[in-house]
Protein backbone atom coordinates (compact mmCIF):
# COMPACT_ATOMS: atom_id res chain seq x y z
CA UNK A 1 0.00 0.00 0.00
CA UNK A 2 1.36 3.40 -0.89
CA UNK A 3 0.93 6.46 1.28
CA UNK A 4 1.46 9.73 -0.60
CA UNK A 5 3.07 12.52 1.44
CA UNK A 6 4.05 16.02 0.41
CA UNK A 7 7.17 17.88 1.50
CA UNK A 8 8.06 21.31 0.06
CA UNK A 9 5.72 20.77 -2.89
CA UNK A 10 7.30 17.42 -3.77
CA UNK A 11 5.33 14.21 -3.49
CA UNK A 12 7.03 11.05 -2.30
CA UNK A 13 5.67 7.65 -1.38
CA UNK A 14 6.13 5.50 1.67
CA UNK A 15 5.66 1.88 0.74
CA UNK A 16 4.71 -0.68 3.31
CA UNK A 17 6.52 -3.84 2.40
CA UNK A 18 4.65 -7.03 3.02
CA UNK A 19 6.50 -9.38 5.31
CA UNK A 20 8.21 -12.17 3.39
CA UNK A 21 8.87 -15.60 4.79
CA UNK A 22 11.92 -17.72 3.94
CA UNK A 23 11.30 -21.31 2.82
CA UNK A 24 13.66 -24.08 4.02
CA UNK A 25 16.71 -24.00 1.74
CA UNK A 26 19.59 -26.46 1.38
CA UNK A 27 22.81 -25.57 -0.45
CA UNK A 28 25.41 -28.19 -1.28
CA UNK A 29 28.30 -28.64 -3.69
CA UNK A 30 29.14 -31.53 -5.99
CA UNK A 31 32.26 -31.95 -8.12
CA UNK A 32 30.68 -29.90 -10.91
CA UNK A 33 27.98 -27.68 -9.44
CA UNK A 34 26.40 -25.93 -6.50
CA UNK A 35 22.87 -27.19 -5.92
CA UNK A 36 20.19 -25.15 -4.18
CA UNK A 37 17.12 -27.08 -3.00
CA UNK A 38 14.11 -25.11 -1.76
CA UNK A 39 11.02 -26.64 -0.13
CA UNK A 40 7.99 -24.71 -1.45
CA UNK A 41 4.98 -27.01 -1.87
CA UNK A 42 1.56 -25.72 -2.79
CA UNK A 43 2.58 -23.38 -5.60
CA UNK A 44 2.57 -23.45 -9.38
CA UNK A 45 5.52 -22.65 -11.63
CA UNK A 46 4.05 -19.23 -12.42
CA UNK A 47 3.93 -18.31 -8.71
CA UNK A 48 7.71 -17.80 -8.34
CA UNK A 49 10.76 -16.46 -10.15
CA UNK A 50 14.46 -17.31 -10.15
CA UNK A 51 17.13 -14.68 -10.89
CA UNK A 52 20.90 -14.26 -10.62
CA UNK A 53 21.81 -10.75 -9.46
CA UNK A 54 25.34 -9.71 -8.41
CA UNK A 55 26.45 -13.26 -7.49
CA UNK A 56 23.20 -13.90 -5.62
CA UNK A 57 20.63 -16.49 -6.56
CA UNK A 58 17.24 -14.99 -5.67
CA UNK A 59 14.12 -17.15 -5.52
CA UNK A 60 10.92 -15.28 -4.73
CA UNK A 61 7.20 -15.64 -5.18
CA UNK A 62 3.86 -15.99 -3.47
CA UNK A 63 2.20 -19.05 -1.96
CA UNK A 64 -1.53 -18.27 -2.18
CA UNK A 65 -3.58 -18.62 0.97
CA UNK A 66 -6.23 -21.35 0.68
CA UNK A 67 -9.82 -20.34 1.13
CA UNK A 68 -11.20 -22.00 4.26
CA UNK A 69 -14.60 -21.56 5.75
CA UNK A 70 -14.17 -21.97 9.45
CA UNK A 71 -11.76 -21.24 12.27
CA UNK A 72 -8.17 -22.43 12.55
CA UNK A 73 -7.17 -24.47 15.58
CA UNK A 74 -3.51 -24.49 14.56
CA UNK A 75 -1.78 -22.53 11.78
CA UNK A 76 1.91 -23.22 11.09
CA UNK A 77 2.07 -23.20 7.28
CA UNK A 78 3.21 -19.85 5.93
CA UNK A 79 1.45 -18.18 3.02
CA UNK A 80 1.98 -14.99 1.08
CA UNK A 81 5.23 -13.56 -0.31
CA UNK A 82 8.42 -15.57 0.16
CA UNK A 83 12.06 -14.99 -0.71
CA UNK A 84 15.34 -16.81 -0.27
CA UNK A 85 18.77 -15.62 -1.40
CA UNK A 86 21.99 -17.56 -1.75
CA UNK A 87 25.28 -15.72 -2.16
CA UNK A 88 27.54 -17.57 -4.60
CA UNK A 89 31.23 -16.76 -4.11
CA UNK A 90 32.57 -18.80 -7.04
CA UNK A 91 32.48 -18.40 -10.82
CA UNK A 92 29.56 -20.11 -12.54
CA UNK A 93 28.57 -21.09 -16.04
CA UNK A 94 25.53 -18.82 -15.86
CA UNK A 95 24.23 -19.82 -19.29
CA UNK A 96 24.03 -23.45 -18.11
CA UNK A 97 22.00 -22.91 -14.90
CA UNK A 98 19.05 -25.31 -14.69
CA UNK A 99 15.98 -25.43 -12.46
CA UNK A 100 13.40 -28.16 -11.83
CA UNK A 101 10.25 -27.94 -9.69
CA UNK A 102 8.81 -31.30 -8.73
CA UNK A 103 6.95 -32.69 -5.72
CA UNK A 104 7.06 -29.37 -3.86
CA UNK A 105 10.84 -29.01 -4.19
CA UNK A 106 12.70 -26.56 -6.42
CA UNK A 107 16.19 -27.73 -7.42
CA UNK A 108 18.49 -25.14 -9.00
CA UNK A 109 21.79 -26.44 -10.38
CA UNK A 110 24.55 -23.85 -10.72
CA UNK A 111 27.38 -25.36 -12.82
CA UNK A 112 30.85 -24.32 -11.70
CA UNK A 113 32.98 -22.53 -14.31
CA UNK A 114 36.43 -23.81 -15.16
CA UNK A 115 36.53 -26.34 -12.36
CA UNK A 116 38.57 -29.44 -12.91
CA UNK A 117 39.22 -31.71 -9.94
CA UNK A 118 42.77 -33.03 -9.89
CA UNK A 119 43.18 -36.47 -8.34
CA UNK A 120 45.95 -36.95 -5.81
CA UNK A 121 47.92 -40.15 -6.06
Long-range contacts (C-beta under 8 A, 24 or more apart in sequence): 18-80, 18-81, 19-80, 19-81, 20-60, 20-80, 20-81, 20-82, 20-83, 21-78, 21-80, 21-81, 21-82, 22-82, 22-83, 22-84, 23-82, 23-84, 25-84, 25-86, 27-86, 31-115, 31-117, 32-111, 32-112, 32-115, 33-109, 33-110, 33-111, 33-112, 34-88, 34-90, 34-92, 34-109, 34-110, 34-112, 35-107, 35-108, 35-109, 35-110, 36-86, 36-107, 36-108, 36-110, 37-105, 37-106, 37-107, 37-108, 38-84, 38-105, 38-106, 38-108, 39-104, 39-105, 40-82, 40-104, 40-105, 40-106, 41-103, 41-104, 41-105, 42-77, 42-104, 45-101, 48-82, 48-106, 50-99, 50-106, 50-108, 52-92, 52-94, 52-97, 55-87, 55-88, 55-89, 56-85, 56-86, 56-87, 56-88, 57-85, 57-86, 57-88, 57-108, 57-110, 58-83, 58-84, 58-85, 59-83, 59-84, 59-85, 59-106, 59-108, 60-84
